[in-house]
Amino acid sequence: MNNELVECFKLLKCYKYKLTKQQYKTLKGQIIANDINGFRKGLFTILKRKYV
C-alpha cells in the first residue's frame, strides 16, 4: 500500500464513531478501490452536513 492509502485509512479511523455503519463501509470501499478524491469529498460532505 502506498502512503496516501495509509493516510486515508487513518483519517477514516479517526471519524469512525461519527459515521453510520453504511457510511463507514462505503468510504472504506472507496479507499480500497483507490478512489481517494471520492473518499475525501464524501467524508467531508458527511461531516459538513452533520456538524454545521
Number of C-alpha atoms within 10 A of each C-alpha: 6 6 8 12 15 12 11 18 15 12 13 20 13 10 12 14 10 15 16 10 10 9 15 18 13 15 23 18 13 17 21 15 10 13 14 16 11 12 21 17 11 16 19 11 11 14 13 10 8 10 7 5
